[in-house]
C-alpha cells in the first residue's frame, strides 16, 4: 500500500517503522504538508497515495492555544487544507491525528482550560467533512497518550533535539495504531466471536452454583463480566456476529438470560449451541449454520483444555488466550476488537446483521417443513429491486466486492476509488440487487459490474451474498437484466469464471443460465484458471415467478 505521511513535525523515524508494512511518501522540507496539499503539482499527487496519514502536533504552534479565537483560526486552517485534500483525492482514506496538547503549561486553579474545547472543535471539523461524504477519519492519538501515559508517550528530548515529539515507545505504539487503521481500510479480518458461558460471560458454573451464586453484577467481582458483556454488545451493534458455544444443559442456562445484570439477550446472538458435544464439532456446525468459514471465527473460552482442542482440531479458528486475571477480561475483548474486527465505517446492513442471521434460521426451519423447494420459495413472498448504484450504497458495494468469496464469479477486488470511477463511466454500470421477504429486509445482496462496447456487454463482476444462495435469485437477476439490455439494444453478453479457492459454488453458474463456453472447458480447472462464456441477450432466462420485482432500474 502506498501511504503519504503528512505532518508539521519530523517523522523520519516513524516512517522507517511503517516501511516494514507499507510504502511511505514524506514531503520534502519541514512542516510543508499544507503546501503539498495546495500545490496541484506537488510530489503528493504525483505519488498517488492509496491512504494518507496527517499527524498534526499542537505543541508545534506557540502562543495560540491560550486564546480561543487564535486556536479556532489555526484549527480551521488545518481543516480547510484537509478539505482541499479530500476534494482532490475524494476516494482516498485520510487519517488525521486527534487534537492533543502534550507540553507543560502553567495553569491556575480557576482557569478555564481550552484544550478540551479545541479537541472537540477539531473533531467537529473532521466529522463535518465525513458527513459531506469525505473519507476522513480521526486517528486517536490522545487515546494512545492516555493508555501509555503522557510522559511515556512523548519525549521532550526528542522534541528539542529533532522536532520529533514522540518517545521510542510512543513511536512503536503510533506505528501500530496507523497500521491498524490502514488495514481496516481494506476489510475486517473476522466475522464472528464464539464465546463460552461459565466463567466467561459470568463468573461461576451455572449448573453447580445456581443463578443466585454466579458472579454478574454492577459492582465488585461481577462487574468485570458485565463490562465484558457491554463490549460484546457494542461489537454486535457494529456488525460483529456473536455466537454461544457452551457445554451445559440449556434448561440450566435459560434463567440467566432473565438476570437483571445480564446485558446480552438471545436476540444478540446470531446462533447458540448449548450441549455436551465437543466444541470443535459444534463450531463446524456454527460455520455451516452461519454459512461462513472456520477462519472467520474468534474463539473465547476460559478452559485451557477446550482452547487446546480447538487449536488441534480446527486450526483455522483464532483461539484467544484467556486472561488468568479475569479483571483484564474487558481489556482482552477490546484488544480482540481492535485486532480482528475494527473497521472504519458501519453500514446499515452491518448494524442489522444479527437480526438477518436470526431471520435466516427461521427460513431454514420453514424450508425443512416445506413439501418441496418450490413451495418454500413461493411461500417466502420474495421481493427484488435492481437498480444502478446510488451514492449512499457505495460503502456496502465495496464491502461486498471485497468480502464475498463463494458466489463470486471472478473474485476481482475493487476499492472505493475503483467503484466510484466505474459508476461515473458512461460505458460501465455498477448494479445493486436488493432482496426482502416475509421474514425481513436483507438489504443489498448482489452486485454486478457491467462493461459495454458497442452492442456487447461484459459481466466483469457478478456476486451475491451467501445468505441468498439457492433461491434462484441469479435467474431472476438475469431475467430483469434481459429486459434492461434489450432496451439498450445490447445483443451479446460475455462473461468469465475465474476459479478461486472458495468460489466452487459458481463453477457451473453460466452453464445453468444458458451461456455457452468459448474455447475452453471448466472441468478439472485449477485455481486461477479462467473460463469464458457468451450468450445472445434474447436467450437469457425468463423470470422464475418466485419474485415480485419492484422498481427495477427505476432511479
Buried (B, 14 or more C-beta within 10 A) or exposed (E): BBBBBBBBBBBEBBBEBBEEBBEBBBBEEEBBBBBBBEEEEBBBBEBEBBBBBBBBBBBBBEEBBEEEEEBBEBBBEBBBBBBBBBEEBEBBBBBBBBBBBBBEEEEEEEEEEBBEBBBEBBBEBBEEBBEEEBBBBBBBBBEBBEEBEBEEBBBEEBBEEEBBBBBEBBBBBBBBBBBEBBBBBBBBBBBBBBBBBBBBBBBBBBEEBEBEEBBBBEEEEBBBBBBBBBBBBEBBBBBBBBBBBBBBEEEBBEEBEEBEBBBBEEEBBBBBBBBEEBBBEBBBBBBEBBEBBBBBBBBBBBBEEBBEBBBEBBEEBBBBEBBEEBEEBBBBBBEBBEBBBBBBBEBBBBEBBBBBBBBBBEBEEBBEEBEEEEEBBEBBEBBBBBBBBEEEBBBBBBBBBBBBBBBBBBBBBBBBBBBBBBBEEEEBBBBBBBBBBEBBBBBBBBBBBBBBEEEBBBBBBBBBBBBBBEBBBBBBBBBBBBBBBEEEEBBBBBBBBBBBEBBEBBBEBBBEBBBEBEEEEBEEBEEEEEBBBBBEBEBBBEBBEBBEBEEBBEE
